Amino acid sequence: MAITINLRSKQNILGNLVRAIRVYTDITTVAPGSDMTTLLEAVAESLAHIEVSSLKILENSNLESLVGDALDKKGQSIQIPNGSGGIGRIPANQATGPVTIVDSTFNKISSKLYAGKPSPFSGSATLYVENASRIFC
C-alpha cells in the first residue's frame, strides 16, 4: 500500500492555524505583528520542520529508497548477514573466469593483427588487422 505524504509550507500551515483560531475561538487579533500572529508563526515553522523530519524518517526506513552509505548503515543496523560471517554489504570480489557471449546475431570474424603497427594497448579503440575485407562497420 502506497503512503501519500503532502508536505505543507510554513505559510500554508500558518493560514490553517489563523483560520482555526478565528473559527473556533473568540480571538480576533491576528493582524501582522501581533503577539498571537508571532506565536502562530513560530508554531507553523515548528510544524513545517516536523513534517520534513517525518518525511526523512520515512525515507530512511524504506530499504528501496536507500543508496550508498545509507543502505550500508541500514544493513548493519538491522543485522543483515553478508554470507561471509559478517553483517552488512557482501564484500566485493574480483571477477574471474571466461566470459561466453551467446547471441546468434554475432558473426565470428577472425583475422591476424597487422605486423606493421604496434600492438594494441588496454583500452585501445582501434585494431589494425591483416585482412579487414569481411569486417563491416
C-alpha positions in Angstrom: 0.0 0.0 0.0 1.4 3.4 -1.0 1.6 6.1 1.5 0.8 9.6 0.3 2.5 12.4 2.1 1.7 16.0 1.4 4.2 18.4 2.8 2.7 21.8 3.7 4.6 25.1 3.6 5.0 27.3 6.6 2.6 29.8 5.0 0.0 27.0 4.4 0.2 25.9 8.0 0.0 29.4 9.3 -3.1 30.1 7.2 -4.7 26.9 8.6 -3.8 28.0 12.2 -5.2 31.5 11.7 -8.4 30.1 10.2 -8.8 27.7 13.1 -8.2 30.5 15.7 -10.8 32.7 14.0 -13.4 29.9 13.7 -13.0 28.1 17.0 -12.1 30.9 19.4 -13.1 34.5 20.3 -9.6 35.8 19.5 -9.8 38.2 16.6 -6.4 39.9 16.9 -4.3 38.1 14.3 -3.0 41.1 12.5 0.6 41.1 11.2 3.0 41.8 14.1 0.6 41.0 16.9 1.6 38.7 19.7 -0.8 36.0 18.5 0.5 36.1 14.9 4.1 35.9 16.1 3.2 32.8 18.3 1.3 31.2 15.4 4.3 31.8 13.0 6.6 30.1 15.5 4.2 27.1 15.7 3.8 27.0 11.9 7.6 26.9 11.4 7.9 24.1 14.0 5.2 22.1 12.4 6.8 22.5 8.9 10.2 21.3 10.3 8.4 18.3 11.9 6.8 17.4 8.6 10.1 17.5 6.8 11.8 15.4 9.6 8.9 12.9 9.4 9.4 12.5 5.7 13.2 12.0 6.1 12.5 9.3 8.8 10.1 7.5 6.4 12.6 7.7 3.5 15.4 6.3 5.7 13.2 3.4 6.9 12.4 2.3 3.4 15.1 0.0 2.0 14.1 0.6 -1.6 14.9 4.3 -1.4 18.3 3.9 0.3 21.6 4.1 -1.6 25.3 4.1 -0.9 26.4 4.6 2.7 22.8 5.0 4.0 22.0 1.5 2.7 25.2 0.1 4.2 24.3 1.6 7.6 20.8 0.3 7.5 22.0 -3.2 6.6 24.4 -3.1 9.6 21.8 -1.7 12.0 19.3 -4.4 11.2 22.0 -7.1 11.3 21.6 -8.4 7.7 24.2 -11.3 7.3 26.5 -10.9 4.4 27.2 -14.6 3.9 30.8 -14.4 4.9 30.4 -14.3 8.6 29.7 -10.6 9.0 26.9 -8.2 8.7 26.1 -5.6 6.0 27.1 -5.5 2.4 28.6 -8.6 0.8 32.3 -7.9 0.3 33.4 -7.2 -3.3 35.4 -9.9 -5.1 37.3 -9.6 -8.4 35.6 -11.5 -11.2 37.5 -14.4 -12.6 36.9 -16.9 -15.4 36.0 -16.8 -19.1 33.0 -14.9 -20.4 30.8 -16.6 -23.0 28.5 -14.4 -25.1 25.7 -16.5 -26.6 23.9 -14.4 -29.2 23.1 -15.6 -32.7 23.3 -12.0 -34.1 27.1 -12.1 -33.7 29.1 -13.5 -36.6 32.6 -14.6 -35.7 35.2 -12.9 -38.0 38.8 -13.7 -37.5 42.0 -12.1 -38.7 45.5 -11.6 -37.6 46.9 -8.4 -36.2 48.8 -6.4 -38.7 52.5 -6.7 -38.0 53.4 -3.3 -39.4 51.8 -1.4 -36.5 52.4 -1.5 -32.7 50.4 -3.9 -30.6 47.1 -2.6 -29.2 47.2 -1.5 -25.6 44.5 -1.9 -23.0 41.5 0.3 -23.7 42.6 0.8 -27.3 39.6 1.6 -29.6 41.5 0.7 -32.9 42.8 -2.7 -34.0 44.9 -3.0 -37.1 44.4 -6.4 -38.8 45.8 -8.2 -41.8 42.6 -8.7 -43.8 39.6 -6.4 -42.9 37.6 -7.1 -46.1 34.9 -9.1 -44.2 34.6 -6.6 -41.3 31.7 -4.2 -41.7 31.3 -1.0 -39.7 
